[in-house]
Amino acid sequence: MKLKKLKVLLAIFLPVQILLLQLAERNPHFIEKYYSNGLYPFISSSLRFLFGWIPFSLGDLLLALLLFLLLRFLFGLIKNKFKNFIPKIVQFTAVLSLLYFCFYFFWGLNYYREPLTTNLQLKSTKYTTAQLVSLSKKIIKKTNELQMLITNSDTLQVTVPYNQQVIYEKAPQGFKNISKKYSQFNYGNSAVKSSLMSLLQSYNGTAGYMNPLTGEAQVNDKIPLTGYASTTCHEMAHQLGWAAENEANFVGFLASIANDDLYFQYSGYSMATRYLILEIYKRDKEQFKEVYASIHTGIIKDFKARTNFWKSYKNPFEPLIKKGYNAYLKVNNQDKGIESYHYVVDLLIGYFEENQLL
């Protein structure tokens, strides 16, 4: 009897939680102060301490288990011709309510924190095409320099000499370096792992994800290694509580270029280059041609190799998965959905202007 009451209470708690999230959305300062900079750092660090030492992705196994239980539940409903439908739905809603709570309590409330521009005291204004082109030229120049340092030829494609595990081990150094200026980027108790579902991620078009239930950063170990470092840092940024994709991109960029390792720096600058030139292409195709022509041939080869990698996994289901992910992002306070990734350009320009680097 007590168990039945608990299930009913948990089921009722689901709509209550949804209403509370609406309240959270209207109070970003409260979330920033008491959750993102209060409770969450303890939760995040504890989860990474508890599960970071495990050599495989516990979060992937947990997701697989949840998917199995969902399929078993649906199969049972159909097999029994929907007998005891109401009690079963109450039970399902109770489990969903518990997962919903864990998702937002362990990490998801960070979607409703103050924007990174506020946190870093950056100007948040619409940038001009002139500003965009100016920054692009500076970033391309640095990317070209790094490519030359690594290959000694502007036509050779960068080849990363590390495996994935070495990249995971090197990645925290970048966060340690930037935390000297921004203490909010201090990263401890590393928990970065190759996803057990890397092949599936390749087919659904994702380079990684952060599991909020275990605090692990999962990276698709099939993606090209030249972009691996910045992707790893992106997922680590999520672990630190930067839930918005453009903000995780930006923090990942800072951590990559602050790393002492040249391959990390190249990964960060080349990632920024791709986003910047794409924005120029959208605004002014003539200026795009001029800027694009200044990129070393070896870097262009790298970009094409990354593009070809994703093309090789194209399938009819990917657009549907992306639509689902797009809807998920919009529900979680990212109005632009998947396009949110590209808004890293706003942060890049704001950061370089604030630090008088433009």
C-alpha positions in Angstrom: 0.0 0.0 0.0 2.8 2.4 0.9 4.6 1.6 -2.4 1.4 2.4 -4.3 1.0 5.8 -2.5 4.7 6.6 -3.2 4.2 5.9 -7.0 1.1 8.1 -7.0 2.9 10.9 -5.2 5.9 10.7 -7.6 3.5 10.8 -10.6 1.8 13.9 -9.2 5.2 15.5 -8.6 6.0 15.5 -12.3 3.7 18.3 -13.3 4.8 20.2 -10.1 8.4 19.9 -11.3 7.5 21.3 -14.7 5.8 24.3 -13.1 8.8 24.9 -10.9 11.1 24.9 -14.0 9.0 27.7 -15.4 9.8 29.6 -12.2 13.5 28.8 -12.5 13.4 30.2 -16.1 12.3 33.5 -14.7 14.9 33.7 -12.0 18.3 33.1 -13.6 20.1 35.1 -10.8 18.8 32.8 -8.2 19.8 29.7 -10.1 23.3 31.2 -10.8 23.9 32.0 -7.1 22.4 29.1 -5.3 22.6 26.3 -7.8 25.3 26.9 -10.5 27.7 28.5 -8.0 26.3 26.9 -4.9 25.0 23.3 -4.9 26.1 22.2 -8.4 29.9 22.4 -8.1 29.6 19.9 -5.1 27.3 17.6 -7.0 29.4 17.7 -10.1 32.7 17.1 -8.3 31.2 14.3 -6.3 29.9 12.5 -9.3 33.2 12.7 -11.1 35.0 11.5 -8.0 32.6 8.5 -7.6 32.5 7.4 -11.3 35.6 8.9 -12.9 37.9 6.1 -11.9 35.7 3.4 -13.7 37.5 2.6 -16.9 34.3 2.3 -19.0 31.3 4.6 -19.5 28.8 3.8 -16.7 26.5 6.4 -18.1 26.2 4.6 -21.5 25.3 1.4 -19.7 22.7 3.2 -17.6 21.1 4.7 -20.8 21.1 1.2 -22.4 19.4 -0.2 -19.3 16.7 2.6 -19.3 16.1 2.0 -23.0 15.7 -1.8 -22.3 13.3 -1.2 -19.5 11.2 1.2 -21.6 11.0 -1.3 -24.5 10.1 -4.1 -22.0 7.4 -1.9 -20.5 5.9 -1.2 -23.9 6.1 -4.8 -24.9 4.4 -5.9 -21.7 1.6 -3.4 -22.3 0.9 -4.7 -25.8 1.4 -8.3 -24.8 -1.2 -8.0 -22.0 -3.5 -6.1 -24.3 -3.3 -3.0 -22.0 -4.6 -4.7 -18.9 -4.2 -2.7 -15.7 -3.4 0.3 -18.0 -4.0 3.0 -15.4 -1.7 1.5 -12.7 1.0 0.8 -15.3 0.8 4.4 -16.5 1.0 5.7 -13.0 4.1 3.5 -12.4 5.7 4.7 -15.7 5.0 8.4 -14.8 6.5 7.8 -11.3 9.7 6.5 -12.8 9.7 9.4 -15.4 9.2 11.9 -12.6 12.2 10.5 -10.7 14.4 10.6 -13.8 13.2 14.1 -14.5 14.1 15.2 -11.0 17.6 13.6 -11.2 18.3 15.2 -14.6 17.6 18.7 -13.5 18.9 18.4 -9.9 22.2 16.8 -10.9 22.8 19.1 -13.9 19.9 20.4 -16.0 19.1 23.5 -13.9 22.3 25.0 -15.4 20.2 25.6 -18.5 18.5 28.4 -16.5 21.5 30.1 -15.1 22.7 33.6 -16.1 24.4 33.8 -19.5 28.1 33.4 -19.8 28.4 37.0 -21.0 27.2 38.1 -17.6 29.4 35.7 -15.8 32.5 36.9 -17.7 31.3 40.5 -17.9 31.5 40.5 -21.7 29.6 43.0 -23.9 26.5 41.3 -25.5 25.8 43.4 -28.6 25.2 42.5 -32.3 28.4 42.4 -34.1 29.1 43.9 -37.5 30.5 42.0 -40.5 33.6 44.1 -40.2 34.1 42.8 -36.7 33.5 39.3 -37.8 36.0 39.5 -40.7 38.6 41.2 -38.4 38.4 38.4 -35.8 38.4 35.7 -38.5 41.6 37.0 -40.0 43.3 36.9 -36.6 42.1 33.4 -35.8 43.0 32.1 -39.2 46.5 33.6 -38.9 47.0 31.8 -35.6 45.6 28.6 -37.0 48.0 28.8 -39.9 50.9 29.4 -37.6 50.1 26.4 -35.5 49.6 24.2 -38.6 53.1 25.3 -39.8 54.7 24.7 -36.5 53.3 21.1 -36.4 53.8 20.1 -40.1 56.5 22.5 -41.4 54.5 22.8 -44.6 51.4 24.8 -45.4 50.1 22.0 -47.6 50.3 19.1 -45.2 47.3 18.0 -43.1 47.9 17.9 -39.3 48.2 14.4 -37.9 47.6 14.0 -34.2 50.1 11.6 -32.6 48.0 10.8 -29.6 45.3 8.3 -28.9 42.0 9.2 -27.2 43.2 8.4 -23.7 46.2 10.7 -24.0 43.9 13.5 -25.0 41.7 12.9 -22.0 44.8 13.0 -19.7 46.1 16.2 -21.3 42.7 18.1 -21.4 42.5 19.2 -17.7 45.8 21.2 -18.2 44.0 23.8 -20.3 41.3 24.3 -17.7 44.0 24.6 -15.0 45.6 27.4 -17.0 42.4 29.4 -17.7 41.3 29.0 -14.1 44.2 31.3 -13.1 42.2 34.1 -14.7 38.6 32.7 -14.4 38.3 30.6 -11.2 34.9 29.4 -12.4 36.7 27.1 -14.9 38.6 25.2 -12.3 38.2 21.5 -13.1 39.0 18.6 -10.7 38.3 14.9 -10.5 38.4 14.2 -14.2 35.7 11.8 -15.7 36.1 11.8 -19.4 35.6 8.6 -21.4 35.1 7.2 -24.8 31.5 6.4 -25.4 30.5 2.8 -25.7 27.9 4.0 -28.2 30.4 5.8 -30.5 29.2 4.1 -33.6 25.6 5.0 -32.8 26.7 8.6 -32.1 28.4 8.7 -35.5 25.2 7.7 -37.2 23.1 10.2 -35.3 25.6 13.0 -35.9 26.9 13.7 -32.4 30.5 14.1 -31.3 29.9 13.6 -27.6 27.6 14.2 -24.7 27.7 14.7 -21.0 25.6 12.2 -18.9 23.9 14.2 -16.1 23.1 11.2 -14.0 26.7 10.0 -13.7 28.6 13.3 -14.4 30.7 11.6 -17.0 31.8 13.3 -20.3 31.4 10.9 -23.1 33.3 11.4 -26.4 32.6 9.7 -29.7 36.0 7.9 -30.2 35.4 7.6 -34.0 35.6 11.3 -34.8 38.8 12.7 -36.4 41.5 13.3 -33.9 42.2 16.9 -35.1 38.9 18.0 -33.6 39.1 15.6 -30.7 40.7 17.9 -28.2 38.2 20.7 -28.6 35.3 18.2 -28.5 36.7 16.8 -25.2 37.0 20.3 -23.7 33.5 21.1 -24.9 32.1 18.1 -22.9 34.2 19.0 -19.9 32.7 22.5 -20.1 29.3 20.9 -19.8 30.6 19.1 -16.7 31.5 22.4 -15.1 27.9 23.6 -15.5 27.9 25.4 -18.9 24.8 23.7 -20.3 24.2 26.0 -23.3 25.9 24.6 -26.4 27.4 28.0 -27.6 28.8 28.5 -24.1 30.3 25.0 -23.9 31.8 25.7 -27.3 33.4 28.9 -26.1 34.7 27.4 -22.8 36.0 24.5 -24.8 37.8 26.9 -27.1 39.4 28.8 -24.2 40.5 25.5 -22.5 42.0 24.2 -25.8 44.0 27.3 -26.7 45.2 27.7 -23.1 46.6 24.2 -23.2 50.4 23.9 -23.4 50.1 21.3 -26.1 50.2 22.5 -29.8 47.7 19.9 -31.0 45.1 21.2 -28.4 45.7 24.8 -29.5 45.3 23.8 -33.2 42.1 21.9 -32.4 40.7 25.0 -30.6 41.7 27.6 -33.2 40.6 25.4 -36.1 37.2 24.9 -34.5 36.8 28.6 -34.1 37.9 29.2 -37.7 35.2 26.9 -39.0 32.4 28.7 -37.1 33.7 32.1 -38.1 34.1 31.5 -41.8 30.6 29.9 -41.9 29.2 33.1 -40.5 31.0 35.2 -43.1 29.6 32.9 -45.8 26.1 33.6 -44.5 26.7 37.4 -44.6 29.0 38.2 -47.5 30.1 35.5 -50.0 32.6 37.8 -51.6 34.4 38.4 -48.3 34.1 34.7 -47.6 36.1 33.9 -50.7 38.9 36.4 -49.7 39.1 35.1 -46.2 38.9 31.4 -47.2 41.8 31.9 -49.6 44.0 32.9 -46.7 43.6 29.5 -45.0 46.5 27.1 -45.5 45.9 24.2 -47.8 46.7 21.7 -45.1 44.0 23.1 -42.9 41.5 22.9 -45.8 42.4 19.3 -46.2 41.7 18.7 -42.5 38.3 20.4 -42.8 37.4 18.3 -45.8 38.4 15.1 -43.9 36.2 16.0 -41.0 33.3 16.8 -43.4 33.8 13.5 -45.2 33.8 11.6 -41.9 30.3 12.8 -41.1 29.1 12.3 -44.7 30.2 8.6 -44.4 27.7 8.1 -41.6 24.7 9.9 -43.3 21.5 7.9 -43.0 17.7 8.5 -43.3 17.2 8.6 -39.5 19.8 11.3 -38.7 17.4 14.3 -39.6 14.7 12.8 -37.4 17.2 12.5 -34.5 18.4 16.1 -35.0 14.8 17.3 -35.0 14.3 15.6 -31.7 17.5 17.1 -30.3 16.6 20.5 -31.7 13.3 20.3 -29.8 15.1 19.2 -26.6 17.4 22.3 -26.8 14.4 24.6 -27.4 12.6 23.2 -24.4 15.7 23.7 -22.3 16.0 27.5 -22.8 17.9 27.5 -26.1 15.6 29.2 -28.5 17.7 28.6 -31.5 18.0 24.8 -31.0 20.9 23.2 -32.8 21.8 26.6 -34.3 22.8 27.5 -30.7 26.3 25.9 -31.4 27.0 28.7 -34.0 26.3 31.4 -31.5 29.8 30.8 -30.1 30.8 33.5 -32.6 29.0 36.1 -30.5 31.1 35.1 -27.5 34.3 35.0 -29.4 33.9 38.5 -30.6 32.8 39.7 -27.2 35.8 38.1 -25.6 38.4 39.3 -28.0 36.9 42.9 -27.9 36.8 42.9 -24.1 40.4 41.8 -23.9 41.3 44.3 -26.7 42.5 41.6 -29.0 40.5 42.8 -32.0 
